[in-house]
Amino acid sequence: MLEVTVERSADALLRELARRGLVVKLETVEAKRNARHWHVGFEKKPGVLEITDLGDRCELKVASNRDGGWANALARELSRPTRSTR
């Protein structure tokens, strides 16, 4: 299982993923942390990226059997620090 943290709000992250063509497949609340939680992926393609809203950041998870050939790479890409545009 891959787990990474993204220093972005859940709303901003979900907008970025929608722009890339991903859709929300499941939306729930993680009871343990009382945190919003989503499963996102591409329509009609295998693979799931899990997102948990931690306030000012998000936790991304990809189960070892749910990569679908894209989810691990996308999670790693999103977890890289963004460059400041000054």
C-alpha positions in Angstrom: 0.0 0.0 0.0 1.2 3.5 -0.9 0.4 6.3 1.5 1.4 9.9 0.9 0.3 13.4 2.1 -0.6 16.3 -0.2 -0.4 19.8 1.2 -3.7 20.9 -0.5 -7.3 21.2 0.6 -9.6 18.4 -0.4 -11.7 20.8 -2.5 -8.7 22.0 -4.5 -7.4 18.4 -4.9 -10.8 17.2 -6.1 -11.1 20.0 -8.6 -7.6 19.1 -10.0 -8.6 15.5 -10.3 -11.8 16.3 -12.0 -9.8 18.5 -14.5 -7.7 15.4 -15.2 -10.9 13.3 -15.9 -11.2 11.4 -12.6 -14.6 10.9 -11.0 -15.8 10.3 -7.5 -16.8 6.7 -7.1 -17.5 6.8 -3.4 -17.9 9.5 -0.8 -18.2 8.8 2.9 -17.0 9.9 6.3 -14.1 8.0 7.9 -15.5 7.3 11.4 -12.2 6.9 13.2 -11.0 10.4 12.4 -14.4 11.9 11.5 -12.9 12.9 8.2 -14.4 13.2 4.7 -13.2 10.3 2.5 -13.4 9.6 -1.2 -12.6 6.9 -3.7 -11.8 8.4 -7.1 -10.9 6.9 -10.5 -11.4 7.0 -14.2 -14.7 6.0 -15.6 -14.6 2.4 -16.9 -11.0 1.9 -16.0 -9.5 -0.1 -13.1 -7.8 1.6 -10.2 -8.8 3.6 -7.1 -7.1 6.5 -5.4 -8.4 7.0 -1.9 -8.5 10.6 -0.5 -9.0 11.5 3.2 -9.5 15.2 4.1 -7.3 16.2 7.0 -8.2 19.9 6.9 -5.3 21.8 5.3 -3.9 18.7 3.7 -5.0 15.3 2.4 -3.9 11.7 2.8 -3.7 9.7 -0.4 -3.7 5.9 -0.4 -3.5 3.3 -3.1 -4.1 -0.3 -2.0 -1.6 -2.7 -3.6 -4.3 -4.4 -5.7 -6.0 -1.1 -6.8 -3.3 0.7 -8.8 -4.8 0.1 -12.2 -1.6 1.2 -13.9 -2.0 4.8 -12.9 -2.9 5.4 -9.2 0.5 5.0 -7.6 2.2 7.4 -10.1 -0.6 10.0 -9.8 -0.4 9.9 -5.9 3.4 10.4 -6.1 3.0 13.2 -8.6 0.4 15.0 -6.4 2.6 14.6 -3.3 5.5 16.5 -4.8 5.9 20.1 -3.5 4.4 22.6 -5.8 6.7 25.4 -7.1 5.9 28.9 -6.0 5.2 31.3 -8.8 6.7 34.6 -7.7 
